[in-house]
Amino acid sequence: MLDYVGLESDLDAEERMIRDTAREFVDEKVRPDVGEHWIEGTFPTDLVEEMGELGFYAPNLDGYGSPNVSETAYGLLMQELEACDSGLRSMASVQGALVMYPIHAFGSDEQKDEWLPALGRGEAVGCFGLTEPQHGSNPTAMETYAERDAEGYTLNGSKTWITNSPIADVAIVWGRDRSAEDTPVRGFLVETDRDGVSTNKIDEKLSLRASITGEIGLNDVYVPEENVLPEVSGMKGPLSCLTQARYGIAWGAIGAARDCFETAREYATDREQFGGPIARFQLQQQKLAEMATQITTSQLLAHRLAELKERGELRPQHVSMAKRNNVRMARDQSRIAREMLGGNGITADYSPMRHMANLETVYTYEGTHDIHTLILGQDLTGFAAYE
Ligand SMILES: Cc1cc2nc3c(=O)[nH]c(=O)nc-3n(C[C@H](O)[C@H](O)[C@H](O)COP(=O)(O)OP(=O)(O)OC[C@H]3O[C@@H](n4cnc5c(N)ncnc54)[C@H](O)[C@@H]3O)c2cc1C
């Protein structure tokens, strides 16, 4: 596996073990069928609990069954999952960073007891409902709202593009509390079997096909007071979850790029044209050299992010830079790898075109590339250019 500047030597025993466990899991259990799942538009749901048993959901959290592994170990885990398929990493990202993290950070003791162990073991599946049909890049304008009465809240609205909503037991739904002054955004734990909840699946995706995506319809859905995340109010709630998930994506995308690189390198060595392997041609070597360089610089950025996160010095803007850079890198390099495989490169027998199509989603979700550009622009100049 590409590790051109020897980052392996900085890993401790636990980090290597977690990486190797994930690598073996995907090689044995997922990689053999992932192309078929992708073509069929299915996710291997039978593996959800096994992924939980292996500790793939938010192992960087502390307590409630989570072992509090290092941020590097967590990043390496995301990298290995996405080296198989972005859909697999998305499952772990949503469950861990977008569902378990907010319950852990902002939930009541009762909410933590009820949900964190079950989600961590994969016995329950969660989803994160922020995006709405009319509000994607600007979630602050969300229309989903809650009205309070004596004992709880009634929710109305719709969310779309929600990873795992059709298979979720619980949704974290972000909506405005219309009964409170200034209508703050609040997080609600909505069990998907409540009256008035619908979770239609979105079919015909041409990207992230080995991942289940759906809507969340909320039609007069009643939740009791104890289902509100008590410790957060305002956009800080969803945005802090996104920072966690984007951190994982910045690592994960490198995995997809590395898998493309390894596939292209092996193919170029084996494939013969004009009397020998195509790897002997300078044009092919230039592509591999560029790919290896881009992957290596992205790895360095990700490792630095982990150090900053451990020290408590990581800013959301750092994460924006890494998500923006590393996903663009992976998107570009997957295309070069696809090209190096010639006609075979357009089939599902090889991973690059599957990764390439997946990375269109990764480039778009969790803040589009454009939005991260504007976040960095604001940080660098002091001027917000969103409107
Ligand atoms: C497969 C998949 C899974 C997803 N999973 C989830 C999930 O689990 N939970 C969830 O809540 N959401 C999820 N999303 C939604 C995702 O986060 C949104 O698609 C994303 O935020 C972009 O929103 P949008 O699609 O409405 O695009 P828009 O916001 O309409 O953007 C359209 C284009 O305009 C550009 N643009 C927008 N504003 C500006 C601006 N100010 N300046 C310059 N350009 C701008 C964008 O960069 C983009 O290119 C998922 C999406 C996909 C595709």
The ligand as an SDF file (V2000), in Angstrom:
LIG
                    3D

 53 58  0  0  0  0  0  0  0  0999 V2000
  -25.8910   10.6220   -1.7080 C   0  0  0  0  0  0  0  0  0  0  0  0
  -26.0850   11.7620   -0.7750 C   0  0  0  0  0  0  0  0  0  0  0  0
  -26.1780   11.5410    0.5970 C   0  0  0  0  0  0  0  0  0  0  0  0
  -26.4240   12.6060    1.4700 C   0  0  0  0  0  0  0  0  0  0  0  0
  -26.5950   12.3620    2.8150 N   0  0  0  0  0  0  0  0  0  0  0  0
  -27.0530   13.3570    3.6390 C   0  0  0  0  0  0  0  0  0  0  0  0
  -27.4300   13.0800    4.9900 C   0  0  0  0  0  0  0  0  0  0  0  0
  -27.2650   11.9710    5.4870 O   0  0  0  0  0  0  0  0  0  0  0  0
  -27.9790   14.0950    5.7300 N   0  0  0  0  0  0  0  0  0  0  0  0
  -28.1680   15.3520    5.2310 C   0  0  0  0  0  0  0  0  0  0  0  0
  -28.6880   16.2080    5.9430 O   0  0  0  0  0  0  0  0  0  0  0  0
  -27.8120   15.6480    3.9380 N   0  0  0  0  0  0  0  0  0  0  0  0
  -27.2640   14.6720    3.1350 C   0  0  0  0  0  0  0  0  0  0  0  0
  -26.9220   14.9600    1.8180 N   0  0  0  0  0  0  0  0  0  0  0  0
  -27.2250   16.2860    1.2840 C   0  0  0  0  0  0  0  0  0  0  0  0
  -25.9910   17.1270    0.9610 C   0  0  0  0  0  0  0  0  0  0  0  0
  -25.3630   17.5490    2.1320 O   0  0  0  0  0  0  0  0  0  0  0  0
  -26.4360   18.2760    0.0300 C   0  0  0  0  0  0  0  0  0  0  0  0
  -26.7100   17.7100   -1.2360 O   0  0  0  0  0  0  0  0  0  0  0  0
  -25.3880   19.3600   -0.0720 C   0  0  0  0  0  0  0  0  0  0  0  0
  -25.2880   20.0730    1.1230 O   0  0  0  0  0  0  0  0  0  0  0  0
  -25.6840   20.3550   -1.2020 C   0  0  0  0  0  0  0  0  0  0  0  0
  -26.9970   20.8090   -1.1330 O   0  0  0  0  0  0  0  0  0  0  0  0
  -27.9260   20.7930   -2.4510 P   0  0  0  0  0  0  0  0  0  0  0  0
  -27.8400   19.4220   -3.0370 O   0  0  0  0  0  0  0  0  0  0  0  0
  -29.2550   21.3030   -2.0510 O   0  0  0  0  0  0  0  0  0  0  0  0
  -27.2250   21.7650   -3.4630 O   0  0  0  0  0  0  0  0  0  0  0  0
  -27.3760   23.3910   -3.5000 P   0  0  0  0  0  0  0  0  0  0  0  0
  -27.1440   23.9500   -2.1540 O   0  0  0  0  0  0  0  0  0  0  0  0
  -28.6450   23.7180   -4.1890 O   0  0  0  0  0  0  0  0  0  0  0  0
  -26.1500   23.7600   -4.4310 O   0  0  0  0  0  0  0  0  0  0  0  0
  -26.1810   23.6650   -5.8750 C   0  0  0  0  0  0  0  0  0  0  0  0
  -24.8700   24.2420   -6.4010 C   0  0  0  0  0  0  0  0  0  0  0  0
  -24.7760   25.6320   -6.0390 O   0  0  0  0  0  0  0  0  0  0  0  0
  -23.5560   25.8580   -5.3670 C   0  0  0  0  0  0  0  0  0  0  0  0
  -23.7620   26.9200   -4.3590 N   0  0  0  0  0  0  0  0  0  0  0  0
  -24.6820   26.9530   -3.3710 C   0  0  0  0  0  0  0  0  0  0  0  0
  -24.5470   28.0730   -2.6250 N   0  0  0  0  0  0  0  0  0  0  0  0
  -23.5070   28.7600   -3.1580 C   0  0  0  0  0  0  0  0  0  0  0  0
  -22.8480   29.9890   -2.8380 C   0  0  0  0  0  0  0  0  0  0  0  0
  -23.2100   30.7400   -1.7670 N   0  0  0  0  0  0  0  0  0  0  0  0
  -21.8020   30.3930   -3.6150 N   0  0  0  0  0  0  0  0  0  0  0  0
  -21.3860   29.6330   -4.6490 C   0  0  0  0  0  0  0  0  0  0  0  0
  -21.9750   28.4800   -5.0220 N   0  0  0  0  0  0  0  0  0  0  0  0
  -23.0030   28.0310   -4.2670 C   0  0  0  0  0  0  0  0  0  0  0  0
  -23.1740   24.5440   -4.7260 C   0  0  0  0  0  0  0  0  0  0  0  0
  -21.7640   24.4650   -4.4680 O   0  0  0  0  0  0  0  0  0  0  0  0
  -23.6340   23.5540   -5.7890 C   0  0  0  0  0  0  0  0  0  0  0  0
  -22.6410   23.4060   -6.7780 O   0  0  0  0  0  0  0  0  0  0  0  0
  -26.5650   13.9090    0.9470 C   0  0  0  0  0  0  0  0  0  0  0  0
  -26.4120   14.1310   -0.4320 C   0  0  0  0  0  0  0  0  0  0  0  0
  -26.1710   13.0770   -1.2830 C   0  0  0  0  0  0  0  0  0  0  0  0
  -26.0420   13.3550   -2.7590 C   0  0  0  0  0  0  0  0  0  0  0  0
  1  2  1  0
  2  3  1  0
  2 52  2  0
  3  4  2  0
  4  5  1  0
  4 50  1  0
  5  6  2  0
  6  7  1  0
  6 13  1  0
  7  8  2  0
  7  9  1  0
  9 10  1  0
 10 11  2  0
 10 12  1  0
 12 13  2  0
 13 14  1  0
 14 15  1  0
 14 50  1  0
 15 16  1  0
 16 17  1  0
 16 18  1  0
 18 19  1  0
 18 20  1  0
 20 21  1  0
 20 22  1  0
 22 23  1  0
 23 24  1  0
 24 25  2  0
 24 26  1  0
 24 27  1  0
 27 28  1  0
 28 29  2  0
 28 30  1  0
 28 31  1  0
 31 32  1  0
 32 33  1  0
 33 34  1  0
 33 48  1  0
 34 35  1  0
 35 36  1  0
 35 46  1  0
 36 37  1  0
 36 45  1  0
 37 38  2  0
 38 39  1  0
 39 40  1  0
 39 45  2  0
 40 41  1  0
 40 42  2  0
 42 43  1  0
 43 44  2  0
 44 45  1  0
 46 47  1  0
 46 48  1  0
 48 49  1  0
 50 51  2  0
 51 52  1  0
 52 53  1  0
M  END
$$$$
